[in-house]
Amino acid sequence: MKILIINVFGIGDVLFTTPLISNLKAAHPDGYLGYLCNRRTVPVLEHNPKISRIFVYERDELEAVRRKSPVRYWQSLGKLVGDICKERFDLVLDISLNSSMGFLALAAGIPRRVGFDYKGRGRFLTQKIPLEGYENRHVVEYYLDLLAQIGVPVVHKSMELPLTTADMDWAAGFLEDNGVFGRGQVIGLVPGGGESWGKDASCKRWSAERFAKLADKLIEKSAAQIILLGGPTEAGLCGSVARGMNNPCVSACGKTSLSQFAALAKRCALIVANDGGPLHVAAASGSKTVSIFGPVDEVVYGPYPAQGHKVVKKDLPCQPCYRRFRRADCGHIRCLNDLTVEEVFKKVEEIL
């Protein structure tokens, strides 16, 4: 059995498919699993022994090629389709909600194409699950629904992010080099996240000023050691948190790969993060988390499974305003701006 999974969304969404991968492999131990994703999410999958091959579809890169040379664009797209075609997949599970991905699977000669029919975009699928949006239950559960379409039982429900010995050794060395060991519990703060929202990422982020105040309170009340975590584009944001603190901290912002970030998170007693990919990386690595949710429904997009994690939110009448893949036009973002340091600190205490 050769199965291809298509998911070209962000880091969190790809992690949400890891229970799907585990169940497919349990049902087909000798099966061949391929995965089509974007370049940013490759590190989520590259060390997963259940994945046989990764294919990269990077829309922005292809669009840049198309603007320069339509001929080269079609050549690049044709090569991707040809590479998939050579594997002679029996089945595709298409989670893209995008008719172009369904057509790509058809063009690659995959005979059985299973996925969600969102706004009629599943027209190239051979088996369709009607979908208006992810609501009232977690995205992972929706993804697992696909298994019923192909007769695979659900026996695994945990996310996975396998880490290498090299990554774990790097994390231990980083903590030792920065004098973190032996001086109180290590707590990681992630003031960024939400990169897949592009220019609207700030709508998912608690303020740097409040992260700084939370860090000081954790140091003063819990004798914690604080590590700031984030990607290269979030160095300025982490810098703002560090400058706003009255106490020293360690910053790993922009200094880690995704798997090194996960290894550091695994060494922390707790991760405090905004809603976004880094939160799910931390949860998949086995960390306990306190997550800050604003416009998005934590029932649908929160840590999964929920055990060992706490979510903090304001519970305003307008929450959540992100529904069916659209966020309401909101100028006040009170769900984040009114969330106090004390409210977040209380959830941290409940975990610790």
ZADO-1210 file (C-alpha; in nm, 4 decimals, padded with zeros to 6 digits):
<atoms>
<atom x="00.0000" y="00.0000" z="00.0000" code="MET" pos="1"/>
<atom x="00.1445" y="00.3353" z="-00.1058" code="LYS" pos="2"/>
<atom x="-00.0287" y="00.6388" z="00.0442" code="ILE" pos="3"/>
<atom x="00.0383" y="01.0101" z="-00.0109" code="LEU" pos="4"/>
<atom x="-00.0738" y="01.2770" z="00.2367" code="ILE" pos="5"/>
<atom x="-00.1144" y="01.6326" z="00.1078" code="ILE" pos="6"/>
<atom x="-00.1038" y="01.9157" z="00.3613" code="ASN" pos="7"/>
<atom x="00.0466" y="02.2472" z="00.2517" code="VAL" pos="8"/>
<atom x="-00.0540" y="02.4433" z="00.5628" code="PHE" pos="9"/>
<atom x="00.1608" y="02.5538" z="00.8595" code="GLY" pos="10"/>
<atom x="00.3641" y="02.3780" z="01.1258" code="ILE" pos="11"/>
<atom x="00.0735" y="02.3214" z="01.3626" code="GLY" pos="12"/>
<atom x="-00.1443" y="02.1723" z="01.0903" code="ASP" pos="13"/>
<atom x="00.1262" y="01.9288" z="00.9843" code="VAL" pos="14"/>
<atom x="00.1752" y="01.8224" z="01.3469" code="LEU" pos="15"/>
<atom x="-00.2011" y="01.7674" z="01.3651" code="PHE" pos="16"/>
<atom x="-00.1600" y="01.4986" z="01.0970" code="THR" pos="17"/>
<atom x="00.0952" y="01.2952" z="01.2952" code="THR" pos="18"/>
<atom x="-00.1769" y="01.0853" z="01.4676" code="PRO" pos="19"/>
<atom x="-00.3104" y="01.0161" z="01.1179" code="LEU" pos="20"/>
<atom x="00.0375" y="00.9003" z="01.0125" code="ILE" pos="21"/>
<atom x="00.0697" y="00.6747" z="01.3177" code="SER" pos="22"/>
<atom x="-00.2633" y="00.5052" z="01.2490" code="ASN" pos="23"/>
<atom x="-00.1832" y="00.4527" z="00.8807" code="LEU" pos="24"/>
<atom x="00.1478" y="00.2928" z="00.9717" code="LYS" pos="25"/>
<atom x="-00.0163" y="00.0738" z="01.2375" code="ALA" pos="26"/>
<atom x="-00.2660" y="-00.0533" z="00.9786" code="ALA" pos="27"/>
<atom x="-00.0031" y="-00.0902" z="00.7040" code="HIS" pos="28"/>
<atom x="00.3305" y="-00.1643" z="00.8770" code="PRO" pos="29"/>
<atom x="00.5003" y="-00.2363" z="00.5440" code="ASP" pos="30"/>
<atom x="00.3261" y="00.0483" z="00.3679" code="GLY" pos="31"/>
<atom x="00.4980" y="00.3408" z="00.1942" code="TYR" pos="32"/>
<atom x="00.3907" y="00.6850" z="00.3186" code="LEU" pos="33"/>
<atom x="00.4673" y="00.9957" z="00.1179" code="GLY" pos="34"/>
<atom x="00.3952" y="01.3516" z="00.2311" code="TYR" pos="35"/>
<atom x="00.3522" y="01.6669" z="00.0231" code="LEU" pos="36"/>
<atom x="00.4081" y="01.9815" z="00.2325" code="CYS" pos="37"/>
<atom x="00.5609" y="02.3278" z="00.2093" code="ASN" pos="38"/>
<atom x="00.9302" y="02.3880" z="00.2733" code="ARG" pos="39"/>
<atom x="00.8820" y="02.5472" z="00.6169" code="ARG" pos="40"/>
<atom x="00.7211" y="02.2326" z="00.7579" code="THR" pos="41"/>
<atom x="00.9752" y="01.9791" z="00.6282" code="VAL" pos="42"/>
<atom x="01.1615" y="01.9740" z="00.9665" code="PRO" pos="43"/>
<atom x="00.8428" y="01.8484" z="01.1332" code="VAL" pos="44"/>
<atom x="00.8567" y="01.5340" z="00.9195" code="LEU" pos="45"/>
<atom x="01.2160" y="01.4731" z="00.8179" code="GLU" pos="46"/>
<atom x="01.3077" y="01.2621" z="01.1238" code="HIS" pos="47"/>
<atom x="00.9793" y="01.0727" z="01.1372" code="ASN" pos="48"/>
<atom x="01.0676" y="00.7093" z="01.0541" code="PRO" pos="49"/>
<atom x="00.7085" y="00.6446" z="00.9419" code="LYS" pos="50"/>
<atom x="00.7468" y="00.8807" z="00.6451" code="ILE" pos="51"/>
<atom x="00.9167" y="00.7242" z="00.3434" code="SER" pos="52"/>
<atom x="00.9501" y="01.0347" z="00.1254" code="ARG" pos="53"/>
<atom x="00.8755" y="01.4070" z="00.1469" code="ILE" pos="54"/>
<atom x="00.7718" y="01.6134" z="-00.1545" code="PHE" pos="55"/>
<atom x="00.7913" y="01.9933" z="-00.1339" code="VAL" pos="56"/>
<atom x="00.5293" y="02.2236" z="-00.2836" code="TYR" pos="57"/>
<atom x="00.6220" y="02.5856" z="-00.2163" code="GLU" pos="58"/>
<atom x="00.3629" y="02.8103" z="-00.3761" code="ARG" pos="59"/>
<atom x="00.5568" y="03.1344" z="-00.3286" code="ASP" pos="60"/>
<atom x="00.8681" y="02.9874" z="-00.4916" code="GLU" pos="61"/>
<atom x="00.6656" y="02.8567" z="-00.7854" code="LEU" pos="62"/>
<atom x="00.4883" y="03.1904" z="-00.8224" code="GLU" pos="63"/>
<atom x="00.8258" y="03.3714" z="-00.8315" code="ALA" pos="64"/>
<atom x="00.9377" y="03.1342" z="-01.1079" code="VAL" pos="65"/>
<atom x="00.6129" y="03.1899" z="-01.2982" code="ARG" pos="66"/>
<atom x="00.6598" y="03.5681" z="-01.2964" code="ARG" pos="67"/>
<atom x="01.0070" y="03.5286" z="-01.4458" code="LYS" pos="68"/>
<atom x="00.9358" y="03.2468" z="-01.6879" code="SER" pos="69"/>
<atom x="00.6020" y="03.0691" z="-01.7428" code="PRO" pos="70"/>
<atom x="00.7912" y="02.7927" z="-01.9243" code="VAL" pos="71"/>
<atom x="01.0153" y="02.7245" z="-01.6235" code="ARG" pos="72"/>
<atom x="00.7082" y="02.7349" z="-01.3986" code="TYR" pos="73"/>
<atom x="00.5375" y="02.4558" z="-01.5913" code="TRP" pos="74"/>
<atom x="00.8639" y="02.2625" z="-01.6028" code="GLN" pos="75"/>
<atom x="00.8995" y="02.2855" z="-01.2244" code="SER" pos="76"/>
<atom x="00.5383" y="02.1874" z="-01.1640" code="LEU" pos="77"/>
<atom x="00.5681" y="01.9068" z="-01.4180" code="GLY" pos="78"/>
<atom x="00.8763" y="01.7715" z="-01.2422" code="LYS" pos="79"/>
<atom x="00.6926" y="01.7607" z="-00.9095" code="LEU" pos="80"/>
<atom x="00.3963" y="01.5778" z="-01.0668" code="VAL" pos="81"/>
<atom x="00.6373" y="01.3424" z="-01.2434" code="GLY" pos="82"/>
<atom x="00.8241" y="01.2619" z="-00.9213" code="ASP" pos="83"/>
<atom x="00.4961" y="01.1778" z="-00.7492" code="ILE" pos="84"/>
<atom x="00.3768" y="00.9778" z="-01.0484" code="CYS" pos="85"/>
<atom x="00.6913" y="00.7603" z="-01.0416" code="LYS" pos="86"/>
<atom x="00.6018" y="00.6385" z="-00.6923" code="GLU" pos="87"/>
<atom x="00.2724" y="00.4921" z="-00.8213" code="ARG" pos="88"/>
<atom x="00.0697" y="00.5799" z="-00.5132" code="PHE" pos="89"/>
<atom x="-00.2500" y="00.3813" z="-00.4553" code="ASP" pos="90"/>
<atom x="-00.4228" y="00.6452" z="-00.2456" code="LEU" pos="91"/>
<atom x="-00.3994" y="01.0112" z="-00.1492" code="VAL" pos="92"/>
<atom x="-00.5401" y="01.1722" z="00.1633" code="LEU" pos="93"/>
<atom x="-00.5796" y="01.5360" z="00.0600" code="ASP" pos="94"/>
<atom x="-00.6144" y="01.7804" z="00.3513" code="ILE" pos="95"/>
<atom x="-00.5356" y="02.0902" z="00.1449" code="SER" pos="96"/>
<atom x="-00.9003" y="02.2063" z="00.0929" code="LEU" pos="97"/>
<atom x="-00.7699" y="02.3129" z="-00.2468" code="ASN" pos="98"/>
<atom x="-00.8886" y="02.1892" z="-00.5850" code="SER" pos="99"/>
<atom x="-00.5448" y="02.2465" z="-00.7401" code="SER" pos="100"/>
<atom x="-00.3956" y="01.9839" z="-00.5068" code="MET" pos="101"/>
<atom x="-00.6740" y="01.7426" z="-00.6017" code="GLY" pos="102"/>
<atom x="-00.5946" y="01.8040" z="-00.9671" code="PHE" pos="103"/>
<atom x="-00.2232" y="01.7520" z="-00.8984" code="LEU" pos="104"/>
<atom x="-00.3050" y="01.4110" z="-00.7444" code="ALA" pos="105"/>
<atom x="-00.5197" y="01.3260" z="-01.0466" code="LEU" pos="106"/>
<atom x="-00.2414" y="01.4336" z="-01.2837" code="ALA" pos="107"/>
<atom x="00.0024" y="01.2152" z="-01.0892" code="ALA" pos="108"/>
<atom x="-00.2173" y="00.9139" z="-01.1648" code="GLY" pos="109"/>
<atom x="-00.3307" y="00.8411" z="-00.8083" code="ILE" pos="110"/>
<atom x="-00.6518" y="00.6395" z="-00.8563" code="PRO" pos="111"/>
<atom x="-00.8114" y="00.6847" z="-00.5136" code="ARG" pos="112"/>
<atom x="-00.8327" y="01.0411" z="-00.3840" code="ARG" pos="113"/>
<atom x="-00.9907" y="01.1003" z="-00.0430" code="VAL" pos="114"/>
<atom x="-01.0365" y="01.4374" z="00.1253" code="GLY" pos="115"/>
<atom x="-01.2635" y="01.7206" z="00.2346" code="PHE" pos="116"/>
<atom x="-01.5032" y="01.8945" z="-00.0001" code="ASP" pos="117"/>
<atom x="-01.4845" y="02.2568" z="00.1139" code="TYR" pos="118"/>
<atom x="-01.6829" y="02.5046" z="-00.0984" code="LYS" pos="119"/>
<atom x="-01.6905" y="02.2549" z="-00.3858" code="GLY" pos="120"/>
<atom x="-01.3110" y="02.2388" z="-00.4040" code="ARG" pos="121"/>
<atom x="-01.3119" y="01.8604" z="-00.3773" code="GLY" pos="122"/>
<atom x="-01.4260" y="01.8095" z="-00.7356" code="ARG" pos="123"/>
<atom x="-01.1182" y="01.6019" z="-00.8243" code="PHE" pos="124"/>
<atom x="-01.1595" y="01.3688" z="-00.5257" code="LEU" pos="125"/>
<atom x="-01.3082" y="01.0211" z="-00.5599" code="THR" pos="126"/>
<atom x="-01.4289" y="01.0155" z="-00.1956" code="GLN" pos="127"/>
<atom x="-01.5411" y="01.3401" z="-00.0343" code="LYS" pos="128"/>
<atom x="-01.6302" y="01.4462" z="00.3184" code="ILE" pos="129"/>
<atom x="-01.8475" y="01.7619" z="00.3134" code="PRO" pos="130"/>
<atom x="-01.6875" y="02.0411" z="00.5182" code="LEU" pos="131"/>
<atom x="-01.7955" y="02.3951" z="00.6029" code="GLU" pos="132"/>
<atom x="-01.5185" y="02.4548" z="00.8565" code="GLY" pos="133"/>
<atom x="-01.3520" y="02.3051" z="01.1617" code="TYR" pos="134"/>
<atom x="-01.5881" y="02.3675" z="01.4533" code="GLU" pos="135"/>
<atom x="-01.6670" y="02.2278" z="01.8022" code="ASN" pos="136"/>
<atom x="-01.3920" y="01.9638" z="01.7999" code="ARG" pos="137"/>
<atom x="-01.0220" y="01.9508" z="01.7325" code="HIS" pos="138"/>
<atom x="-00.8706" y="01.9550" z="01.3838" code="VAL" pos="139"/>
<atom x="-00.6927" y="01.6287" z="01.4698" code="VAL" pos="140"/>
<atom x="-01.0337" y="01.4623" z="01.5055" code="GLU" pos="141"/>
<atom x="-01.1365" y="01.5880" z="01.1619" code="TYR" pos="142"/>
<atom x="-00.8179" y="01.4485" z="01.0108" code="TYR" pos="143"/>
<atom x="-00.8779" y="01.1138" z="01.1800" code="LEU" pos="144"/>
<atom x="-01.2245" y="01.1054" z="01.0193" code="ASP" pos="145"/>
<atom x="-01.0481" y="01.0336" z="00.6901" code="LEU" pos="146"/>
<atom x="-00.9426" y="00.6935" z="00.8224" code="LEU" pos="147"/>
<atom x="-01.3036" y="00.5709" z="00.8321" code="ALA" pos="148"/>
<atom x="-01.3206" y="00.6338" z="00.4576" code="GLN" pos="149"/>
<atom x="-01.0419" y="00.3827" z="00.3969" code="ILE" pos="150"/>
<atom x="-01.1212" y="00.1265" z="00.6666" code="GLY" pos="151"/>
<atom x="-00.8362" y="00.2108" z="00.9042" code="VAL" pos="152"/>
<atom x="-00.9130" y="00.2018" z="01.2799" code="PRO" pos="153"/>
<atom x="-00.8065" y="00.4827" z="01.5133" code="VAL" pos="154"/>
<atom x="-00.5695" y="00.3467" z="01.7785" code="VAL" pos="155"/>
<atom x="-00.3303" y="00.6436" z="01.8165" code="HIS" pos="156"/>
<atom x="-00.4262" y="01.0001" z="01.9088" code="LYS" pos="157"/>
<atom x="-00.1014" y="01.1630" z="02.0234" code="SER" pos="158"/>
<atom x="00.1032" y="01.4053" z="01.8160" code="MET" pos="159"/>
<atom x="00.4642" y="01.3107" z="01.7466" code="GLU" pos="160"/>
<atom x="00.7819" y="01.5038" z="01.6777" code="LEU" pos="161"/>
<atom x="01.0796" y="01.2652" z="01.6844" code="PRO" pos="162"/>
<atom x="01.4036" y="01.4307" z="01.7987" code="LEU" pos="163"/>
<atom x="01.7559" y="01.3176" z="01.7207" code="THR" pos="164"/>
<atom x="02.0280" y="01.2544" z="01.9774" code="THR" pos="165"/>
<atom x="02.2182" y="01.5424" z="01.8182" code="ALA" pos="166"/>
<atom x="01.9288" y="01.7803" z="01.8875" code="ASP" pos="167"/>
<atom x="01.8974" y="01.6693" z="02.2500" code="MET" pos="168"/>
<atom x="02.2738" y="01.6987" z="02.2996" code="ASP" pos="169"/>
<atom x="02.2661" y="02.0478" z="02.1468" code="TRP" pos="170"/>
<atom x="01.9892" y="02.1552" z="02.3869" code="ALA" pos="171"/>
<atom x="02.1776" y="02.0199" z="02.6890" code="ALA" pos="172"/>
<atom x="02.4928" y="02.1993" z="02.5729" code="GLY" pos="173"/>
<atom x="02.3066" y="02.5267" z="02.5164" code="PHE" pos="174"/>
<atom x="02.1613" y="02.5208" z="02.8672" code="LEU" pos="175"/>
<atom x="02.4977" y="02.4352" z="03.0207" code="GLU" pos="176"/>
<atom x="02.6847" y="02.7011" z="02.8214" code="ASP" pos="177"/>
<atom x="02.4353" y="02.9628" z="02.9385" code="ASN" pos="178"/>
<atom x="02.4496" y="02.8585" z="03.3037" code="GLY" pos="179"/>
<atom x="02.0864" y="02.7557" z="03.3212" code="VAL" pos="180"/>
<atom x="02.1172" y="02.4217" z="03.5020" code="PHE" pos="181"/>
<atom x="02.0830" y="02.3976" z="03.8788" code="GLY" pos="182"/>
<atom x="01.9228" y="02.7362" z="03.9466" code="ARG" pos="183"/>
<atom x="01.5464" y="02.6800" z="03.9605" code="GLY" pos="184"/>
<atom x="01.2921" y="02.5508" z="03.7143" code="GLN" pos="185"/>
<atom x="01.3492" y="02.6390" z="03.3502" code="VAL" pos="186"/>
<atom x="01.0501" y="02.8054" z="03.1830" code="ILE" pos="187"/>
<atom x="01.0425" y="02.8905" z="02.8147" code="GLY" pos="188"/>
<atom x="00.8504" y="03.1929" z="02.6863" code="LEU" pos="189"/>
<atom x="00.7491" y="03.2203" z="02.3204" code="VAL" pos="190"/>
<atom x="00.6265" y="03.5769" z="02.2535" code="PRO" pos="191"/>
<atom x="00.5901" y="03.5199" z="01.8774" code="GLY" pos="192"/>
<atom x="00.4133" y="03.2502" z="01.6777" code="GLY" pos="193"/>
<atom x="00.1306" y="03.2684" z="01.4268" code="GLY" pos="194"/>
<atom x="00.3658" y="03.3122" z="01.1302" code="GLU" pos="195"/>
<atom x="00.1216" y="03.1409" z="00.8933" code="SER" pos="196"/>
<atom x="-00.1154" y="03.4376" z="00.9477" code="TRP" pos="197"/>
<atom x="00.1347" y="03.6670" z="00.7767" code="GLY" pos="198"/>
<atom x="00.0677" y="04.0364" z="00.8423" code="LYS" pos="199"/>
<atom x="-00.2124" y="03.9406" z="01.0846" code="ASP" pos="200"/>
<atom x="00.0211" y="03.7392" z="01.3105" code="ALA" pos="201"/>
<atom x="00.0114" y="04.0188" z="01.5700" code="SER" pos="202"/>
<atom x="-00.3600" y="03.9416" z="01.6199" code="CYS" pos="203"/>
<atom x="-00.2574" y="03.6122" z="01.7864" code="LYS" pos="204"/>
<atom x="00.0173" y="03.7576" z="02.0086" code="ARG" pos="205"/>
<atom x="00.0029" y="03.8805" z="02.3666" code="TRP" pos="206"/>
<atom x="00.2120" y="04.1950" z="02.4087" code="SER" pos="207"/>
<atom x="00.5900" y="04.1855" z="02.4593" code="ALA" pos="208"/>
<atom x="00.5463" y="04.4175" z="02.7589" code="GLU" pos="209"/>
<atom x="00.3232" y="04.1652" z="02.9374" code="ARG" pos="210"/>
<atom x="00.5526" y="03.8744" z="02.8520" code="PHE" pos="211"/>
<atom x="00.8324" y="04.0747" z="03.0182" code="ALA" pos="212"/>
<atom x="00.6229" y="04.1352" z="03.3308" code="LYS" pos="213"/>
<atom x="00.5248" y="03.7676" z="03.3415" code="LEU" pos="214"/>
<atom x="00.8923" y="03.6677" z="03.3143" code="ALA" pos="215"/>
<atom x="00.9867" y="03.8937" z="03.6068" code="ASP" pos="216"/>
<atom x="00.7021" y="03.7572" z="03.8164" code="LYS" pos="217"/>
<atom x="00.8076" y="03.3980" z="03.7449" code="LEU" pos="218"/>
<atom x="01.1650" y="03.4786" z="03.8475" code="ILE" pos="219"/>
<atom x="01.0637" y="03.6633" z="04.1630" code="GLU" pos="220"/>
<atom x="00.7830" y="03.4316" z="04.2784" code="LYS" pos="221"/>
<atom x="00.9062" y="03.0936" z="04.1558" code="SER" pos="222"/>
<atom x="01.2849" y="03.1407" z="04.1286" code="ALA" pos="223"/>
<atom x="01.2498" y="03.0346" z="03.7660" code="ALA" pos="224"/>
<atom x="01.5097" y="03.0525" z="03.4916" code="GLN" pos="225"/>
<atom x="01.3629" y="03.2149" z="03.1812" code="ILE" pos="226"/>
<atom x="01.4527" y="03.1248" z="02.8221" code="ILE" pos="227"/>
<atom x="01.3100" y="03.3278" z="02.5347" code="LEU" pos="228"/>
<atom x="01.2346" y="03.1180" z="02.2268" code="LEU" pos="229"/>
<atom x="01.1428" y="03.2082" z="01.8718" code="GLY" pos="230"/>
<atom x="01.2443" y="03.2041" z="01.5080" code="GLY" pos="231"/>
<atom x="01.4891" y="03.4332" z="01.3249" code="PRO" pos="232"/>
<atom x="01.2140" y="03.6783" z="01.2267" code="THR" pos="233"/>
<atom x="01.1130" y="03.7160" z="01.5925" code="GLU" pos="234"/>
<atom x="01.4514" y="03.8269" z="01.7265" code="ALA" pos="235"/>
<atom x="01.3306" y="04.1858" z="01.7584" code="GLY" pos="236"/>
<atom x="01.0223" y="04.0749" z="01.9492" code="LEU" pos="237"/>
<atom x="01.2263" y="03.8628" z="02.1913" code="CYS" pos="238"/>
<atom x="01.4659" y="04.1552" z="02.2284" code="GLY" pos="239"/>
<atom x="01.1746" y="04.3783" z="02.3321" code="SER" pos="240"/>
<atom x="01.0782" y="04.1256" z="02.6013" code="VAL" pos="241"/>
<atom x="01.4364" y="04.1027" z="02.7313" code="ALA" pos="242"/>
<atom x="01.4746" y="04.4827" z="02.7441" code="ARG" pos="243"/>
<atom x="01.1441" y="04.5157" z="02.9274" code="GLY" pos="244"/>
<atom x="01.2511" y="04.2783" z="03.2047" code="MET" pos="245"/>
<atom x="01.4042" y="04.3829" z="03.5359" code="ASN" pos="246"/>
<atom x="01.5842" y="04.0499" z="03.5670" code="ASN" pos="247"/>
<atom x="01.8305" y="03.8713" z="03.3363" code="PRO" pos="248"/>
<atom x="01.7162" y="03.5944" z="03.1028" code="CYS" pos="249"/>
<atom x="01.8630" y="03.3692" z="02.8338" code="VAL" pos="250"/>
<atom x="01.7577" y="03.4140" z="02.4715" code="SER" pos="251"/>
<atom x="01.7647" y="03.1345" z="02.2169" code="ALA" pos="252"/>
<atom x="01.5555" y="03.3366" z="01.9731" code="CYS" pos="253"/>
<atom x="01.6824" y="03.2885" z="01.6175" code="GLY" pos="254"/>
<atom x="01.9569" y="03.0535" z="01.7361" code="LYS" pos="255"/>
<atom x="01.7792" y="02.7211" z="01.6857" code="THR" pos="256"/>
<atom x="01.6470" y="02.5014" z="01.4108" code="SER" pos="257"/>
<atom x="01.2915" y="02.3820" z="01.4576" code="LEU" pos="258"/>
<atom x="01.4080" y="02.0494" z="01.6012" code="SER" pos="259"/>
<atom x="01.6549" y="02.2264" z="01.8340" code="GLN" pos="260"/>
<atom x="01.3686" y="02.4502" z="01.9483" code="PHE" pos="261"/>
<atom x="01.1701" y="02.1330" z="02.0256" code="ALA" pos="262"/>
<atom x="01.4645" y="01.9813" z="02.2127" code="ALA" pos="263"/>
<atom x="01.4991" y="02.2951" z="02.4260" code="LEU" pos="264"/>
<atom x="01.1249" y="02.2985" z="02.4925" code="ALA" pos="265"/>
<atom x="01.1450" y="01.9357" z="02.6038" code="LYS" pos="266"/>
<atom x="01.4084" y="02.0320" z="02.8643" code="ARG" pos="267"/>
<atom x="01.1864" y="02.3053" z="03.0097" code="CYS" pos="268"/>
<atom x="00.9483" y="02.2494" z="03.3013" code="ALA" pos="269"/>
<atom x="00.6920" y="02.4544" z="03.1117" code="LEU" pos="270"/>
<atom x="00.6426" y="02.6541" z="02.7911" code="ILE" pos="271"/>
<atom x="00.4253" y="02.9677" z="02.7825" code="VAL" pos="272"/>
<atom x="00.3280" y="03.0459" z="02.4239" code="ALA" pos="273"/>
<atom x="00.0780" y="03.2216" z="02.2050" code="ASN" pos="274"/>
<atom x="-00.1576" y="03.0249" z="01.9842" code="ASP" pos="275"/>
<atom x="00.0547" y="02.9075" z="01.6902" code="GLY" pos="276"/>
<atom x="00.3017" y="02.6563" z="01.5529" code="GLY" pos="277"/>
<atom x="00.5630" y="02.6868" z="01.8330" code="PRO" pos="278"/>
<atom x="00.2966" y="02.5927" z="02.0875" code="LEU" pos="279"/>
<atom x="00.2230" y="02.2702" z="01.9016" code="HIS" pos="280"/>
<atom x="00.5932" y="02.1956" z="01.8532" code="VAL" pos="281"/>
<atom x="00.6352" y="02.2221" z="02.2310" code="ALA" pos="282"/>
<atom x="00.3307" y="02.0031" z="02.2979" code="ALA" pos="283"/>
<atom x="00.4409" y="01.7402" z="02.0457" code="ALA" pos="284"/>
<atom x="00.7877" y="01.7311" z="02.2021" code="SER" pos="285"/>
<atom x="00.6308" y="01.6349" z="02.5355" code="GLY" pos="286"/>
<atom x="00.6418" y="01.9732" z="02.7101" code="SER" pos="287"/>
<atom x="00.3718" y="02.1015" z="02.9417" code="LYS" pos="288"/>
<atom x="00.2289" y="02.4289" z="02.8121" code="THR" pos="289"/>
<atom x="00.0277" y="02.7331" z="02.9074" code="VAL" pos="290"/>
<atom x="-00.1138" y="02.8809" z="02.5882" code="SER" pos="291"/>
<atom x="-00.2662" y="03.2225" z="02.5262" code="ILE" pos="292"/>
<atom x="-00.5679" y="03.2237" z="02.2945" code="PHE" pos="293"/>
<atom x="-00.7414" y="03.5270" z="02.1472" code="GLY" pos="294"/>
<atom x="-00.9409" y="03.5161" z="01.8202" code="PRO" pos="295"/>
<atom x="-00.9026" y="03.1391" z="01.7682" code="VAL" pos="296"/>
<atom x="-01.1061" y="02.8598" z="01.9292" code="ASP" pos="297"/>
<atom x="-00.8830" y="02.6497" z="02.1532" code="GLU" pos="298"/>
<atom x="-01.1291" y="02.3595" z="02.1288" code="VAL" pos="299"/>
<atom x="-01.0430" y="02.3374" z="01.7587" code="VAL" pos="300"/>
<atom x="-00.6797" y="02.4534" z="01.7503" code="TYR" pos="301"/>
<atom x="-00.5532" y="02.4092" z="02.1070" code="GLY" pos="302"/>
<atom x="-00.2892" y="02.1674" z="02.2396" code="PRO" pos="303"/>
<atom x="-00.3793" y="01.8071" z="02.1615" code="TYR" pos="304"/>
<atom x="-00.4520" y="01.5973" z="02.3617" code="PRO" pos="305"/>
<atom x="-00.5411" y="01.8543" z="02.6294" code="ALA" pos="306"/>
<atom x="-00.3917" y="01.6648" z="02.9246" code="GLN" pos="307"/>
<atom x="-00.0889" y="01.8405" z="03.0747" code="GLY" pos="308"/>
<atom x="-00.1773" y="02.1747" z="02.9183" code="HIS" pos="309"/>
<atom x="-00.3633" y="02.4875" z="03.0281" code="LYS" pos="310"/>
<atom x="-00.5276" y="02.7476" z="02.8065" code="VAL" pos="311"/>
<atom x="-00.5822" y="03.1047" z="02.9222" code="VAL" pos="312"/>
<atom x="-00.8338" y="03.3350" z="02.7525" code="LYS" pos="313"/>
<atom x="-01.0767" y="03.6150" z="02.8392" code="LYS" pos="314"/>
<atom x="-01.4036" y="03.4385" z="02.7462" code="ASP" pos="315"/>
<atom x="-01.5480" y="03.7495" z="02.5847" code="LEU" pos="316"/>
<atom x="-01.8865" y="03.7219" z="02.4081" code="PRO" pos="317"/>
<atom x="-01.7114" y="03.7811" z="02.0746" code="CYS" pos="318"/>
<atom x="-01.4631" y="03.4949" z="02.1236" code="GLN" pos="319"/>
<atom x="-01.3722" y="03.3126" z="01.9081" code="PRO" pos="320"/>
<atom x="-01.4065" y="03.5435" z="01.6094" code="CYS" pos="321"/>
<atom x="-01.1980" y="03.3229" z="01.3782" code="TYR" pos="322"/>
<atom x="-01.4508" y="03.0878" z="01.2218" code="ARG" pos="323"/>
<atom x="-01.4532" y="02.8878" z="00.9016" code="ARG" pos="324"/>
<atom x="-01.1034" y="03.0087" z="00.8154" code="PHE" pos="325"/>
<atom x="-01.1887" y="03.3788" z="00.8462" code="ARG" pos="326"/>
<atom x="-01.1263" y="03.6282" z="01.1249" code="ARG" pos="327"/>
<atom x="-01.3822" y="03.8969" z="01.2003" code="ALA" pos="328"/>
<atom x="-01.2776" y="04.2551" z="01.1373" code="ASP" pos="329"/>
<atom x="-01.1786" y="04.3675" z="01.4880" code="CYS" pos="330"/>
<atom x="-01.0004" y="04.6869" z="01.5814" code="GLY" pos="331"/>
<atom x="-00.9711" y="04.6351" z="01.9561" code="HIS" pos="332"/>
<atom x="-00.8489" y="04.2720" z="02.0018" code="ILE" pos="333"/>
<atom x="-00.9667" y="04.2919" z="02.3636" code="ARG" pos="334"/>
<atom x="-00.9349" y="03.9146" z="02.3921" code="CYS" pos="335"/>
<atom x="-00.5565" y="03.9675" z="02.4120" code="LEU" pos="336"/>
<atom x="-00.5221" y="04.3298" z="02.5161" code="ASN" pos="337"/>
<atom x="-00.7379" y="04.2804" z="02.8288" code="ASP" pos="338"/>
<atom x="-00.5642" y="03.9571" z="02.9341" code="LEU" pos="339"/>
<atom x="-00.3643" y="04.0319" z="03.2474" code="THR" pos="340"/>
<atom x="-00.0294" y="03.9049" z="03.3687" code="VAL" pos="341"/>
<atom x="-00.1996" y="03.7734" z="03.6813" code="GLU" pos="342"/>
<atom x="-00.4413" y="03.5613" z="03.4767" code="GLU" pos="343"/>
<atom x="-00.1580" y="03.3959" z="03.2857" code="VAL" pos="344"/>
<atom x="00.0552" y="03.3556" z="03.5996" code="PHE" pos="345"/>
<atom x="-00.2339" y="03.1761" z="03.7723" code="LYS" pos="346"/>
<atom x="-00.2434" y="02.9141" z="03.4948" code="LYS" pos="347"/>
<atom x="00.1338" y="02.8711" z="03.5208" code="VAL" pos="348"/>
<atom x="00.0985" y="02.8064" z="03.8941" code="GLU" pos="349"/>
<atom x="-00.1667" y="02.5425" z="03.8244" code="GLU" pos="350"/>
<atom x="00.0779" y="02.3541" z="03.6010" code="ILE" pos="351"/>
<atom x="00.3840" y="02.3940" z="03.8235" code="LEU" pos="352"/>
</atoms>
